[in-house]
Each structure stands twice: as C-alpha cells, then as structure tokens.
Amino acid sequence: MAEITLDTVRKEFRDNSRTIVAVNDLDLTIRDGEFLVLVGPSGCGKTTTLRSVAGLEEVTSGTITFGDEDVTDLRARDRDVAMVFQNYALYPHMNVERNIGFGLRLSTDFDSQEITRRVEDTAEMLGIEDLLGKKPKALSGGQQQRVALGRAIVRDPEVFLMDEPLSNLDAKLRAQMRTELQELQHELDVTTVYVTHDQTEAMAMGDRIAIMNDGELQQVGTAEEVYRTPNNEFVANFIGSPSINLLTATVENDRLTGPGGFSYELSDPAPVEGYDRVRVGIRPEDMTLVEDGIDASVTVVEQMGNENFCYMEMGEVDLTARIDASLRPSPGETVEFGFEETALYLFDPETGESLKTMTDETDVSIEDYVTQTE
C-alpha cells in the first residue's frame, strides 16, 4: 500500500503553435488504502492525471511520490501500479487463465506452479474460477470486466488505477459491478484511484471525491461534503441529478428578486452583504409544491414510480422539482413552489465561489440521494 502525493503537478501538450494545459498545478494527496474517485466533465484532465500517476505520461513540472519514494521520473513498469481500462484489452487467442497470468509470466520470476496458484486464487475471489478455460469471445461483458480486474489483482500492486472500467456495461450490471468493486477494494485494502465522468457513480463509490474542471482541482471531500457544501457553483451544478436549479437574482436589502416573478425574503441577509446581485441555487429535492409560493409553469412531468420529476419554467429559467409520486400536475398548469432558507445556495456572480451552502438544519440523506438516482 502507499500514500500518493501530487505536488503542483502540471501537464502541458503542444498542439502546433499552441500550448494546452491539461493539468494545472494539481495538489492532491490520496491516502494509504483510500478509494479516491476523480470526476469531472470530458476534457477536464482526470484521465491525464491518472496516466501521470501511472507513468504513462511524463509530467511537465511538479512531483509525484508513492509513500516516501519520488516516482516522478520512473517508468510505468517500475512504479508497482496496475491499471484497468475502459477497454478490457484481453488477448483474444488466450484463455482466461493465461490472460490473468500473462503479466506475472512477463515480469516476475515465479514458476508455473506459483503463477497457477495465484491465478486460481484470484479467479476464486472474483467468482470466475469456472471460466479459466474459456476465451474472451465466449464471455459476457461483466465476465470480461472481471478478467481484466483479475489481471490487475494477481500482481498484488501498491496502487490500483482504474479509468472508467464500467462504462461499457449495461445499467444493471454496472450497478452490480460497482458494489463488487467496492467490496473488493476494501478486502484488498489497496490505494485506488478511479476515474469516471459519472457523478452518481463517484458519489456511490468513493471514500472521497476529487472534482476537476479545465485541468484544475475544484474540491476534494466525501460525497456528503461536496453535495452539501460545494466550494463553488461548478461543483454544486456538477454534483447532483437532476442538477441544481440556478438563476441570477438582484439583492435589495434582504430580498432576492429574479426572472419570472421570483422573489424571496432572507431572514439572514449577511451572506449577500455588499452584493447587488447573486447566483441562487435550489436543489430539486428541496423544492415543494405549495398553495402560496412562487409561480412556475409545468412543461413535463416524468413519473419515476417512487417519485416524479416536475420540469417547470419561471420566465426564462428552467426549473426541476423532485416531488411525491402522488402529485401529477399537467403540462401547461401553473403551480406554486417553495423552499426552506436552510436549503438555499448562494454564489458570487463573478467568481462562482460559494457565499452560502446547505445548513445542518436541512435533513438530507446522501444515501437516499444515491439510491434515488441509480
């Protein structure tokens, strides 16, 4: 096991006469034995960061250490890491046993009996011991994913690096493999860095989540921390499904006024002191339909079985409310909604930095959120 430290790591690429900064002075520590998820939109730098840790990319500046060892200039084969990719990259002419044991035959002095023992132990751990004689074309997607994992596990590395390993699976199998991966990581207790663009997957799996955008680290924290107390508007908007509702409001003393007749009086105007306008955020689950509230026009209602998603328009602003399954307003109907001030998010309109986030009085369970969005 190893603690991984990235100290002001920067990675630049040259594109003709342009310099593209893929990772911008990243400072990040992955704790010994931790399951850390790197998440962000496409092109944010998360895969480049993973490849830099693996030694597949040479960093432009900064240092990467595993424990007390500086590995910045070490080749990938010398870093004691194992990677699992989105593409399983199994050898089609080899059976499962040879696929799993190939790395050991190539890079160790183990005799054939020791390799066979390790392969069989790994296959039993993954529940694929009856597939050892089969070739990849005879396997399902989930079975191929287990073989790819087995090839990484059998090496007993210090670090696991996983680049969107579940993205080729269907939704049900993806949820199943997600659980199995977590159980496996806890059992092996190996430092793991997992890359995904799926924020729901990140929140369900990670001990902590590192959110990136445009090559820069936006926030690191547990699922509850980044959900309840985002550092900025980007994090608040990226984390959560459906996304947080956002609008720009004018500050007039203790009242916020916005498009479509939006008006809300703050009992505590301290967060907006000195601002003439702010960005306002309200999460869909914190909005309730009431008899005396803010008007909005219903556009679509999605019935999810256990709840409904009510899509609305308030002037030029699109809103989403997560409401009880028994409530089914019709498209075109005008409804009124309300929310508690404790659930209100406020952001600086220029920098996007948080001025106010969810406070403890709001009883929101992150476990409920993850279950509802699966």
C-alpha positions as CSV (number, residue, x, y, z in Angstrom):
1,M,0.0,0.0,0.0
2,A,1.1,3.6,-0.5
3,E,0.0,7.2,0.0
4,I,0.2,9.0,-3.3
5,T,1.1,12.7,-3.3
6,L,0.8,15.0,-6.3
7,D,2.7,18.3,-5.6
8,T,2.0,21.1,-8.1
9,V,1.8,18.6,-10.9
10,R,1.4,20.3,-14.3
11,K,1.0,18.6,-17.7
12,E,1.1,20.5,-21.0
13,F,0.6,19.3,-24.5
14,R,1.8,21.1,-27.7
15,D,-0.8,21.5,-30.5
16,N,1.0,23.1,-33.4
17,S,1.9,26.6,-32.0
18,R,-0.5,26.3,-29.0
19,T,0.2,25.0,-25.5
20,I,-2.7,23.2,-24.0
21,V,-2.6,22.8,-20.2
22,A,-4.3,19.5,-19.4
23,V,-3.5,19.5,-15.7
24,N,-2.8,22.9,-14.0
25,D,-0.6,22.8,-10.8
26,L,-2.5,20.0,-9.1
27,D,-2.0,19.4,-5.4
28,L,-3.7,16.2,-4.2
29,T,-3.0,13.5,-1.6
30,I,-4.6,10.1,-1.9
31,R,-4.4,8.4,1.5
32,D,-3.0,5.0,2.1
33,G,-5.7,2.4,1.3
34,E,-8.2,5.0,0.1
35,F,-10.6,4.7,-2.7
36,L,-10.4,8.1,-4.4
37,V,-12.6,8.9,-7.4
38,L,-11.5,11.6,-9.9
39,V,-14.6,13.0,-11.5
40,G,-15.4,15.8,-13.9
41,P,-16.6,16.5,-17.4
42,S,-14.9,15.3,-20.6
43,G,-11.6,17.1,-21.1
44,C,-11.2,18.2,-17.5
45,G,-7.8,16.4,-17.0
46,K,-8.8,13.4,-14.9
47,T,-7.5,10.8,-17.3
48,T,-4.3,12.7,-17.9
49,T,-3.8,12.9,-14.1
50,L,-4.4,9.1,-13.8
51,R,-1.9,8.4,-16.6
52,S,0.6,10.7,-15.0
53,V,0.3,8.7,-11.8
54,A,0.8,5.5,-13.7
55,G,3.9,6.8,-15.5
56,L,2.3,6.7,-18.9
57,E,2.5,10.5,-19.2
58,E,5.6,12.5,-18.4
59,V,4.6,15.5,-16.3
60,T,5.8,19.0,-17.4
61,S,6.6,20.0,-13.8
62,G,5.8,19.0,-10.2
63,T,6.4,15.8,-8.4
64,I,4.6,12.5,-7.7
65,T,5.5,10.4,-4.7
66,F,4.4,7.0,-3.5
67,G,4.9,7.0,0.2
68,D,8.4,8.4,0.7
69,E,9.6,7.5,-2.9
70,D,9.7,10.1,-5.6
71,V,8.4,8.3,-8.7
72,T,8.1,11.3,-11.0
73,D,10.9,10.1,-13.3
74,L,10.2,6.3,-13.0
75,R,8.9,4.4,-15.9
76,A,5.4,2.8,-15.6
77,R,6.8,-0.7,-15.2
78,D,8.9,0.4,-12.2
79,R,6.0,2.1,-10.2
80,D,4.2,-1.1,-9.0
81,V,0.8,0.0,-10.3
82,A,-1.9,-2.0,-12.0
83,M,-4.3,-0.3,-14.4
84,V,-7.8,-1.3,-15.5
85,F,-9.0,0.5,-18.6
86,Q,-12.4,1.2,-20.2
87,N,-11.3,-1.2,-23.0
88,Y,-10.7,-4.5,-21.3
89,A,-7.8,-5.2,-23.7
90,L,-7.9,-9.0,-23.3
91,Y,-5.9,-11.2,-25.6
92,P,-8.4,-13.0,-27.8
93,H,-6.2,-16.0,-28.5
94,M,-5.6,-16.7,-24.8
95,N,-8.0,-18.3,-22.4
96,V,-8.9,-16.6,-19.1
97,E,-6.2,-18.3,-17.1
98,R,-3.5,-17.2,-19.5
99,N,-4.9,-13.7,-19.7
100,I,-4.9,-13.2,-15.9
101,G,-1.4,-14.7,-15.5
102,F,0.2,-13.1,-18.5
103,G,1.7,-10.1,-16.6
104,L,3.2,-12.5,-14.0
105,R,4.8,-14.6,-16.7
106,L,6.2,-11.4,-18.3
107,S,7.5,-9.5,-15.3
108,T,8.2,-12.0,-12.5
109,D,10.4,-15.0,-11.8
110,F,7.6,-17.0,-10.4
111,D,7.5,-20.6,-11.6
112,S,4.5,-22.0,-13.4
113,Q,3.0,-23.6,-10.2
114,E,3.1,-20.3,-8.3
115,I,1.5,-18.4,-11.2
116,T,-1.2,-21.1,-11.5
117,R,-1.9,-20.9,-7.7
118,R,-2.1,-17.1,-7.8
119,V,-4.4,-17.1,-10.9
120,E,-6.7,-19.7,-9.3
121,D,-6.9,-17.7,-6.0
122,T,-7.7,-14.5,-7.9
123,A,-10.3,-16.2,-10.1
124,E,-12.0,-17.7,-7.0
125,M,-12.1,-14.2,-5.3
126,L,-13.8,-12.8,-8.4
127,G,-16.1,-15.8,-8.9
128,I,-14.8,-16.7,-12.3
129,E,-12.9,-19.9,-11.5
130,D,-15.2,-21.9,-13.8
131,L,-14.2,-19.7,-16.7
132,L,-10.5,-20.2,-16.7
133,G,-10.5,-22.4,-19.8
134,K,-12.7,-20.1,-21.9
135,K,-11.6,-17.4,-24.3
136,P,-12.8,-13.8,-24.1
137,K,-15.2,-14.1,-27.1
138,A,-17.2,-16.7,-25.0
139,L,-17.6,-14.3,-22.1
140,S,-20.2,-11.7,-21.3
141,G,-19.2,-8.0,-20.7
142,G,-19.3,-8.4,-16.9
143,Q,-17.2,-11.6,-17.1
144,Q,-14.6,-9.8,-19.3
145,Q,-14.5,-7.0,-16.8
146,R,-13.8,-9.5,-14.0
147,V,-11.0,-11.0,-16.0
148,A,-9.5,-7.5,-16.6
149,L,-9.7,-6.9,-12.9
150,G,-8.1,-10.3,-12.2
151,R,-5.2,-9.4,-14.3
152,A,-4.6,-6.3,-12.2
153,I,-5.3,-8.0,-8.8
154,V,-3.0,-11.0,-9.4
155,R,0.1,-8.7,-9.5
156,D,-0.6,-7.6,-5.9
157,P,0.4,-4.0,-6.7
158,E,0.8,-1.0,-4.3
159,V,-1.7,1.0,-6.4
160,F,-4.8,0.3,-8.5
161,L,-5.6,2.8,-11.2
162,M,-9.0,2.5,-13.0
163,D,-10.1,4.5,-16.0
164,E,-13.9,4.3,-16.4
165,P,-13.8,0.5,-16.2
166,L,-17.6,0.1,-16.0
167,S,-18.7,2.4,-18.9
168,N,-19.2,-0.5,-21.4
169,L,-21.7,-2.3,-19.1
170,D,-25.4,-2.0,-19.1
171,A,-27.1,-0.2,-16.2
172,K,-28.0,-3.2,-14.1
173,L,-24.6,-4.9,-14.4
174,R,-22.8,-1.6,-13.9
175,A,-24.6,-1.2,-10.5
176,Q,-23.7,-4.8,-9.6
177,M,-20.0,-4.4,-10.6
178,R,-19.9,-1.1,-8.7
179,T,-20.8,-2.8,-5.5
180,E,-18.3,-5.7,-6.2
181,L,-15.5,-3.2,-6.9
182,Q,-16.1,-1.5,-3.6
183,E,-16.1,-4.8,-1.7
184,L,-13.0,-6.0,-3.5
185,Q,-11.1,-2.8,-2.8
186,H,-12.0,-2.9,0.9
187,E,-10.9,-6.5,1.1
188,L,-7.6,-5.9,-0.6
189,D,-7.1,-2.5,1.1
190,V,-5.1,-1.2,-1.8
191,T,-4.8,2.5,-2.6
192,T,-7.1,3.0,-5.6
193,V,-7.7,6.0,-7.9
194,Y,-10.8,5.6,-10.0
195,V,-11.7,7.9,-12.9
196,T,-15.3,8.5,-14.1
197,H,-17.4,11.2,-15.7
198,D,-20.5,9.8,-13.9
199,Q,-21.0,11.8,-10.8
200,T,-23.6,9.4,-9.4
201,E,-21.0,6.6,-9.7
202,A,-18.4,8.8,-8.0
203,M,-20.7,9.6,-5.1
204,A,-21.7,5.9,-4.6
205,M,-18.2,4.5,-4.7
206,G,-15.5,6.9,-3.4
207,D,-14.2,7.3,0.1
208,R,-13.6,10.8,-1.2
209,I,-14.2,12.5,-4.5
210,A,-11.9,14.9,-6.3
211,I,-13.7,17.1,-8.7
212,M,-11.8,18.6,-11.7
213,N,-12.6,21.2,-14.3
214,D,-10.4,22.7,-17.0
215,G,-7.4,20.9,-15.6
216,E,-7.9,22.4,-12.1
217,L,-8.9,20.7,-8.9
218,Q,-12.2,22.3,-7.7
219,Q,-12.8,20.4,-4.4
220,V,-11.9,17.2,-2.6
221,G,-14.2,15.7,0.0
222,T,-16.7,13.0,0.9
223,A,-19.9,12.7,-1.1
224,E,-21.9,14.5,1.6
225,E,-19.3,17.3,1.8
226,V,-19.3,18.1,-1.9
227,Y,-23.0,17.8,-2.1
228,R,-23.9,19.9,0.9
229,T,-21.1,22.3,1.0
230,P,-19.7,22.8,-2.6
231,N,-16.8,25.2,-2.9
232,N,-18.3,26.9,-6.0
233,E,-21.2,27.0,-8.5
234,F,-19.4,24.5,-10.8
235,V,-19.3,21.8,-8.1
236,A,-22.9,22.5,-7.0
237,N,-24.0,22.2,-10.6
238,F,-22.0,19.1,-11.4
239,I,-22.8,17.1,-8.3
240,G,-26.5,16.1,-8.2
241,S,-29.0,14.5,-10.5
242,P,-31.2,16.2,-11.5
243,S,-28.9,19.2,-11.4
244,I,-29.3,22.1,-9.0
245,N,-31.7,24.9,-10.2
246,L,-29.7,28.1,-10.8
247,L,-30.8,31.7,-11.5
248,T,-29.4,35.2,-11.1
249,A,-31.2,37.4,-8.6
250,T,-30.9,41.1,-7.6
251,V,-30.3,41.9,-4.0
252,E,-32.5,44.6,-2.5
253,N,-31.8,44.8,1.3
254,D,-32.9,41.4,2.5
255,R,-34.9,40.4,-0.6
256,L,-33.8,38.4,-3.7
257,T,-35.7,39.1,-6.9
258,G,-35.2,37.4,-10.2
259,P,-36.8,36.4,-13.5
260,G,-40.4,35.3,-13.9
261,G,-41.5,36.9,-10.7
262,F,-39.0,35.1,-8.4
263,S,-39.0,36.8,-5.0
264,Y,-37.6,35.6,-1.7
265,E,-37.0,37.4,1.6
266,L,-33.9,36.3,3.5
267,S,-34.2,36.1,7.3
268,D,-30.4,36.4,7.4
269,P,-29.0,38.7,4.6
270,A,-25.4,38.5,5.9
271,P,-24.2,36.2,3.1
272,V,-25.2,38.7,0.4
273,E,-24.0,41.9,2.2
274,G,-22.2,44.1,-0.3
275,Y,-23.7,42.4,-3.3
276,D,-26.2,43.9,-5.7
277,R,-26.8,40.6,-7.4
278,V,-26.0,36.9,-6.7
279,R,-26.4,33.5,-8.2
280,V,-29.2,31.5,-6.4
281,G,-29.2,27.6,-6.3
282,I,-32.0,25.3,-5.1
283,R,-31.8,21.6,-5.4
284,P,-34.8,19.8,-6.9
285,E,-35.5,17.7,-3.8
286,D,-35.7,20.9,-1.6
287,M,-38.5,22.4,-3.7
288,T,-42.1,21.6,-2.6
289,L,-45.4,22.4,-4.3
290,V,-47.3,24.7,-2.0
291,E,-50.5,26.8,-2.1
292,D,-48.9,30.2,-1.6
293,G,-45.4,30.3,-3.2
294,I,-43.6,31.3,-6.3
295,D,-45.4,30.7,-9.7
296,A,-44.0,28.4,-12.4
297,S,-45.5,26.8,-15.4
298,V,-45.3,23.0,-15.7
299,T,-43.7,21.7,-19.0
300,V,-43.2,18.0,-18.4
301,V,-43.7,15.5,-15.5
302,E,-41.6,12.4,-15.5
303,Q,-43.1,9.6,-13.4
304,M,-40.4,7.5,-11.9
305,G,-42.6,5.2,-9.8
306,N,-41.4,6.2,-6.3
307,E,-41.3,9.9,-7.2
308,N,-41.9,12.4,-10.0
309,F,-39.6,14.9,-11.7
310,C,-41.6,18.0,-12.4
311,Y,-40.0,20.3,-15.0
312,M,-41.1,23.9,-15.0
313,E,-40.5,27.3,-16.5
314,M,-40.3,30.5,-14.5
315,G,-39.9,33.2,-17.0
316,E,-36.7,32.3,-19.0
317,V,-35.4,30.0,-16.2
318,D,-35.9,26.2,-16.4
319,L,-36.6,24.5,-13.0
320,T,-36.8,20.9,-11.9
321,A,-38.5,19.7,-8.7
322,R,-38.4,16.2,-7.3
323,I,-41.9,15.7,-5.9
324,D,-44.1,12.9,-4.4
325,A,-45.3,10.3,-6.8
326,S,-48.9,11.1,-5.9
327,L,-48.5,14.7,-7.3
328,R,-49.1,14.8,-11.0
329,P,-49.5,18.4,-12.3
330,S,-50.4,18.6,-16.0
331,P,-48.2,20.3,-18.7
332,G,-49.2,23.9,-19.0
333,E,-50.6,24.1,-15.5
334,T,-49.3,26.9,-13.2
335,V,-48.1,25.6,-9.9
336,E,-46.5,27.3,-6.9
337,F,-43.4,26.1,-5.2
338,G,-41.5,27.0,-2.0
339,F,-38.3,26.0,-0.2
340,E,-36.6,26.5,3.2
341,E,-33.9,29.1,3.6
342,T,-31.6,26.4,5.1
343,A,-31.6,24.7,1.7
344,L,-30.7,27.8,-0.3
345,Y,-27.3,28.1,-2.1
346,L,-25.8,31.5,-2.9
347,F,-22.8,32.1,-5.2
348,D,-20.7,35.1,-6.2
349,P,-21.9,36.0,-9.7
350,E,-18.4,36.8,-10.9
351,T,-16.1,34.1,-9.4
352,G,-18.8,31.4,-8.7
353,E,-17.4,31.0,-5.1
354,S,-20.0,29.9,-2.5
355,L,-21.5,32.5,-0.3
356,K,-23.9,30.2,1.4
357,T,-24.5,26.4,1.3
358,M,-26.9,24.0,2.8
359,T,-27.0,24.3,6.6
360,D,-27.3,21.4,9.1
361,E,-31.0,22.1,9.8
362,T,-31.9,20.6,6.4
363,D,-32.3,16.9,6.8
364,V,-31.0,15.4,3.5
365,S,-29.5,11.9,3.4
366,I,-26.8,11.4,0.9
367,E,-27.5,7.7,0.9
368,D,-31.1,8.4,-0.1
369,Y,-29.8,10.6,-2.9
370,V,-27.6,7.9,-4.3
371,T,-30.3,5.3,-4.1
372,Q,-32.8,7.5,-5.8
373,T,-30.5,8.3,-8.7
374,E,-29.5,4.8,-9.6
